Structures are given as structure tokens and as C-alpha cells.
């Protein structure tokens, strides 16, 4: 069994350098969740709590979950006002019944197979009255911006990423991180992440037998998401 994605160093680098996605998506997510403000909200793939903090500040009762213990540790510090923090790995861990479920940063695309993604979507739909999440479409692997290597450097961290596309429909990141130690030296770590790309157009028909009306959109609200990153919004009818 492989180690969970986002070990300690990469989790911290992600928290320090990649909060822009939560900042960008939060207004649209909060608008979608407004009718469920009085209920219980489950966030899956909460990461270091970047969106969780927006949800808590907006008055939501949030159960924040992630499959990475390192991410949950950061989330407990960054979004301390959440109702609960739980280690949860889709598609097999049971989901509590809640009013709404949300997930950003395409956490569902980190599952091992397309079948796992479909199973997780069905479980999410059955456990909630409403859900909203982003997911990597097949188009995600065709964009030229993700065919070049990527680097990002901060005051106390650096990350270097190489992209590849293993067949049939995977998108791979080989990441090397550097973090500054307390004594001023640097430590290095490496992680490889695979995302499974799916045809998002089939999702509404997949969920219809479960009493869910789902739509596939280009954004949560008015934000500009990267090409190939789709938003699925579903409501139990």
C-alpha cells in the first residue's frame, strides 16, 4: 500500500505557495452553499484548511477531512474553528450523512482508478443533499501549459515539478521540494502524484439513477479555472 499523498514537506509547501486556488474558488463555493448554512457541511480533501477557513468564517458547521495526516495537522492549526477534523480516504471510508459536501483542488482525481472515482461520486451523492467539487476532465492532459516543467520559489521553500502523461488517462507530477530548516540549512524531499482523468460528460447520467440532478460547469462561480478542470454540482431531487 502506497503512502498517502502530501507527506510533511510537500503539505507545507502546498500550504505556503498554493493558497490561490482556495482564494479564487471561495466566493463561488460560498454562494452555492448559502442555502445549507444551517446544516452540516463535509469538506473532503480539505488539505491544510485553506478553503476550510473561508467556510468556518462564513458560519458553516464544517467536518474537515483529508487522506493525508500531514495535511490534517496543518488544517487543525489554520482552520481551528471547524467542528471536527477526520482522516478520511475515498472511495471506501464511510461518509457521514450531511447536508452538503464540497471538495476543491480536484481531490477526487487523486484516486487510483476511474472506477474508484465513480464509486466515490456515488457515495458523495448518497450521503448529502447537495455537493460541489472540481475534477480533472480528459481535457486536463491536453493543455500545453502543463507540458512544460514548473518551478515555484518562496523565501523558505522551493518546488520543482515535471509533468508526464502515463497511458491511458493519467496525469503525473514528479515533484522535488526544498524547505529551509531552523538552522538555515535546506532539506530535500520527493513525491510522485498521479491524477486519473475522466470524461466528465458522463457524470449526470451516472448519478441520475440515485435521484441526483448533476451538472458539469466551468467554475463554481465567476472564477477562471484552468482549462480541463471542471466543476460538478449535484442536488438530490
C-alpha positions as CSV (number, residue, x, y, z in Angstrom):
1,X,0.0,0.0,0.0
2,X,1.5,3.3,-1.0
3,X,2.0,6.2,1.4
4,X,-0.7,8.9,1.3
5,X,-0.1,11.8,-1.0
6,X,1.2,15.0,0.6
7,X,3.7,14.0,3.2
8,X,5.0,16.6,5.7
9,X,7.2,18.7,3.4
10,X,5.0,18.8,0.3
11,X,2.0,19.5,2.5
12,X,3.8,22.5,4.0
13,X,5.0,23.8,0.6
14,X,1.5,23.5,-0.8
15,X,0.1,25.4,2.2
16,X,2.7,28.2,1.8
17,X,2.7,28.5,-2.0
18,X,-0.7,27.4,-3.4
19,X,-3.4,29.1,-1.5
20,X,-4.5,31.0,-4.6
21,X,-6.9,28.2,-5.7
22,X,-8.9,28.4,-2.5
23,X,-8.9,32.2,-2.6
24,X,-10.2,32.1,-6.2
25,X,-12.9,29.4,-5.6
26,X,-14.2,30.5,-2.2
27,X,-16.7,33.2,-3.4
28,X,-18.4,30.8,-5.8
29,X,-18.4,27.9,-3.3
30,X,-19.9,30.0,-0.5
31,X,-22.6,31.3,-2.8
32,X,-23.5,27.7,-3.8
33,X,-23.6,26.6,-0.1
34,X,-25.7,29.5,1.2
35,X,-28.9,27.5,1.2
36,X,-27.2,24.9,3.5
37,X,-25.8,27.4,6.0
38,X,-27.8,25.9,8.9
39,X,-26.8,22.4,8.2
40,X,-23.7,20.3,8.5
41,X,-21.0,20.5,5.7
42,X,-18.4,17.9,5.0
43,X,-15.3,19.0,3.2
44,X,-13.3,16.2,1.6
45,X,-9.7,16.7,0.6
46,X,-9.6,19.8,2.9
47,X,-5.8,19.9,2.6
48,X,-4.2,22.4,5.0
49,X,-7.6,24.1,5.6
50,X,-7.3,26.9,3.1
51,X,-10.9,26.7,2.0
52,X,-12.0,25.4,5.4
53,X,-11.1,28.7,6.9
54,X,-13.4,30.5,4.5
55,X,-16.2,28.1,5.3
56,X,-15.8,28.5,9.0
57,X,-15.6,32.3,8.8
58,X,-18.9,32.2,6.8
59,X,-20.6,30.4,9.7
60,X,-20.7,26.9,8.4
61,X,-20.5,23.9,10.7
62,X,-17.7,22.0,8.9
63,X,-16.4,18.5,9.2
64,X,-13.0,18.8,7.5
65,X,-11.5,15.6,6.2
66,X,-8.4,14.5,4.3
67,X,-6.5,11.3,3.4
68,X,-3.2,13.0,4.4
69,X,-2.3,13.1,8.1
70,X,0.2,15.8,7.4
71,X,-2.4,18.0,5.8
72,X,-4.9,17.5,8.6
73,X,-2.3,18.6,11.1
74,X,-1.9,21.8,9.2
75,X,-5.7,22.2,8.9
76,X,-6.2,21.9,12.6
77,X,-3.9,24.9,13.1
78,X,-5.1,27.0,10.1
79,X,-8.8,26.4,10.5
80,X,-9.2,25.7,14.2
81,X,-12.9,26.7,14.2
82,X,-14.0,23.7,12.2
83,X,-16.5,21.4,14.0
84,X,-14.3,18.3,13.5
85,X,-11.3,17.0,11.7
86,X,-11.2,13.5,10.4
87,X,-8.9,11.2,8.4
88,X,-10.9,10.0,5.5
89,X,-9.9,8.2,2.3
90,X,-12.3,7.8,-0.6
91,X,-13.8,5.7,-2.0
92,X,-14.0,3.1,0.8
93,X,-14.2,5.1,4.0
94,X,-17.8,5.6,5.1
95,X,-19.2,9.2,4.7
96,X,-21.5,10.6,7.4
97,X,-24.8,11.8,6.2
98,X,-24.6,15.6,6.0
99,X,-26.5,18.4,4.3
100,X,-23.7,19.3,1.8
101,X,-20.3,18.1,0.6
102,X,-17.6,20.2,-1.0
103,X,-14.1,19.5,-2.3
104,X,-11.7,21.7,-4.3
105,X,-8.2,21.1,-5.7
106,X,-9.6,18.1,-7.5
107,X,-9.0,15.6,-4.6
108,X,-11.3,13.0,-6.2
109,X,-8.9,12.9,-9.2
110,X,-6.2,11.5,-6.9
111,X,-8.0,8.2,-6.5
112,X,-6.3,5.2,-8.1
113,X,-8.8,4.3,-10.9
114,X,-11.7,5.6,-12.9
115,X,-13.9,3.1,-11.1
116,X,-12.8,4.5,-7.8
117,X,-13.8,8.0,-8.9
118,X,-17.3,6.8,-10.0
119,X,-17.7,4.9,-6.7
120,X,-16.7,8.0,-4.7
121,X,-19.1,10.2,-6.6
122,X,-22.0,7.9,-6.0
123,X,-21.1,7.7,-2.3
124,X,-20.9,11.5,-2.1
125,X,-24.2,11.9,-3.8
126,X,-25.9,9.4,-1.5
127,X,-24.5,10.9,1.7
128,X,-25.7,14.5,1.0
129,X,-28.5,16.7,-0.2
130,X,-26.1,18.8,-2.2
131,X,-22.5,18.6,-3.4
132,X,-20.0,20.7,-5.3
133,X,-16.5,19.6,-6.4
134,X,-13.9,20.1,-9.0
135,X,-12.4,17.2,-11.1
136,X,-9.9,16.7,-13.9
137,X,-11.5,16.1,-17.2
138,X,-9.8,14.3,-20.1
139,X,-9.1,17.8,-21.5
140,X,-6.7,18.4,-18.5
141,X,-4.0,16.4,-20.1
142,X,-4.1,18.2,-23.5
143,X,-3.2,21.7,-22.4
144,X,0.3,22.8,-23.5
145,X,0.8,24.8,-20.2
146,X,1.1,21.5,-18.4
147,X,3.6,20.0,-20.9
148,X,6.5,22.2,-19.5
149,X,8.3,21.8,-16.3
150,X,7.2,24.1,-13.4
151,X,9.1,25.8,-10.6
152,X,8.0,28.0,-7.7
153,X,10.3,29.6,-5.2
154,X,9.4,31.3,-1.9
155,X,11.5,32.7,0.9
156,X,11.7,29.4,2.8
157,X,10.7,26.8,0.2
158,X,11.1,25.8,-3.4
159,X,9.3,23.2,-5.6
160,X,10.2,21.8,-9.0
161,X,7.7,19.8,-10.9
162,X,8.0,17.6,-14.0
163,X,4.8,16.6,-15.9
164,X,4.1,13.5,-17.8
165,X,1.0,11.5,-19.1
166,X,1.2,7.8,-18.5
167,X,-1.4,5.9,-20.6
168,X,-4.3,5.5,-20.7
169,X,-5.7,8.6,-19.0
170,X,-3.3,9.7,-16.2
171,X,-1.6,12.9,-15.4
172,X,1.6,12.6,-13.4
173,X,3.6,15.1,-11.3
174,X,7.1,14.3,-10.2
175,X,7.8,16.9,-7.5
176,X,11.0,17.8,-5.7
177,X,10.7,20.1,-2.7
178,X,13.2,22.1,-0.7
179,X,12.4,23.5,2.8
180,X,14.6,25.7,5.0
181,X,15.4,24.2,8.4
182,X,15.5,26.2,11.6
183,X,19.3,26.3,11.4
184,X,19.2,27.8,7.9
185,X,20.1,24.6,6.0
186,X,17.8,23.1,3.4
187,X,16.2,19.7,3.3
188,X,15.0,17.9,0.1
189,X,12.1,15.5,-0.5
190,X,10.4,14.0,-3.5
191,X,6.8,12.8,-4.2
192,X,5.1,11.5,-7.3
193,X,1.4,12.2,-7.8
194,X,-0.9,10.6,-10.3
195,X,-4.3,12.0,-11.3
196,X,-6.9,10.0,-13.2
197,X,-8.6,11.9,-16.0
198,X,-12.2,11.1,-16.8
199,X,-14.9,12.1,-19.2
200,X,-17.0,14.4,-17.1
201,X,-19.9,14.5,-19.6
202,X,-21.0,11.0,-18.4
203,X,-21.4,12.1,-14.7
204,X,-25.0,13.4,-14.9
205,X,-26.2,10.1,-16.4
206,X,-24.1,8.2,-13.8
207,X,-25.8,9.9,-10.9
208,X,-29.4,10.1,-12.2
209,X,-30.4,6.6,-11.0
210,X,-29.5,7.7,-7.5
211,X,-32.0,10.6,-7.5
212,X,-29.4,13.2,-8.2
213,X,-29.5,16.0,-10.7
214,X,-25.9,16.9,-11.6
215,X,-24.5,19.5,-13.9
216,X,-20.9,19.9,-15.1
217,X,-19.7,23.5,-15.2
218,X,-16.5,25.5,-15.9
219,X,-16.4,27.1,-12.5
220,X,-18.0,27.3,-9.0
221,X,-19.0,31.0,-9.7
222,X,-17.2,33.6,-11.8
223,X,-13.6,32.5,-11.3
224,X,-11.4,31.4,-14.2
225,X,-10.4,27.8,-13.6
226,X,-7.6,26.2,-15.6
227,X,-8.7,24.5,-18.8
228,X,-9.7,20.9,-18.2
229,X,-10.7,21.5,-14.6
230,X,-14.4,21.0,-14.4
231,X,-16.9,21.6,-11.6
232,X,-19.6,19.1,-10.8
233,X,-22.7,20.4,-8.8
234,X,-25.3,17.9,-7.7
235,X,-28.5,18.0,-5.8
236,X,-30.7,15.2,-4.6
237,X,-34.2,15.6,-6.0
